[in-house]
Amino acid sequence: MGNIFGHLFRISTFGESHGGGVGVVIDGCPPRLEITPAEIQQELDRRRPGQSKITTPRKEADRCEILSGVFEGKTLGTSITILVKNQDTRPQDYDEMAVKYRPSHADATYDAKYGIRNWQGGGRSSARETIGRVAAGAIAKKILRQTANIEIIGYVKRIKDLEAVVDPNTVTIEQVESNIVRCPDSECADRMIELIEEVRKQGDSIGGVVECVARNIPPGLGEPVFDKLEADLAKGVMSLPASKGFEIGSGFAGTLLTGSEHNDEFYTDAEGQIRTVTNRSGGIQGGISNGENIIIRVAFKPTATIQKEQRTVTHEGEATTLAAKGRHDPCVLPRAVPMVEAMVALVLCDHLLRQQGQCGTLKFEVTHEK
């Protein structure tokens, strides 16, 4: 099922939405990294359901247990296993969905592929699977901070047609976490919250865009052909549930510019570092980081499971209707922020280790011989 992600820093997630629990196995974490369950829990709390009036009311504490790979508060260099047990499950809410396919959900495609599926809450296709990613992302973030002072901040940029004004170069985590929608533009955030509440009352859902910035990125991360840094970032975030689009730097808007308008001209700063005047490349050129901030955007569709009655078919192809029960987010964006951050952290951590492994062994200086 493609449960494994990464090369040197590799994760494998497991579990279903209404099963016994969900979690992750992490391979490749360097030894002697100080890590506690509380640090991982801090990220999981940002992802968990029931955290505000605009998220799913499912009540899960999402308390993590570290089962292996950590001893006396430090990583051993061996596989780290993290488990979160499911508590507030209501499989009976999904009885009707055992035979009826939810429009735009994974029900029909899972049946087409496997001939069997866990229909309780979406099973493996549920966003609850992302618990493992966020837990692993907490460890990846710490590695990035300690080795390269890299910080990763995601936030809600747009919900439906409401777009926030945010400077990715200066935004802080405190600004992001200052409201329940995780939008640093406080005025826009209030309007976003009102819109989400209105849509929830109608039994419907809406989507939007999460923007994420990675700062203090060293130049040289990424592989120049199939494992371009932006390609791996795209794969990482596009593997998240409900994701439908990816942009980096100027994104699709860059197609409206000429080359002379779009190119990022170079200069040398006061410290002798080669920099770019603008950052339309989004911090990556030729698949390799150039030292500027990496800025990406991820589009998320409206939540597929809604309470409005819709036309559908049964697994036998008979026409019917479905008004879904259960507890679902009217908008996935607020909880998607830590998920996007986690995937960006996993990709950057993996490429940082790959860079050190390949190019960090032999020291060299850039020369320009004729």
Summary of the structure (lengths in Angstrom):
residues: 370
radius of gyration: 21.5
end to end distance: 50.2
largest distance: 72.6
contacts: 1202
relative contact order: 0.17
helix: 32%
strand: 22%
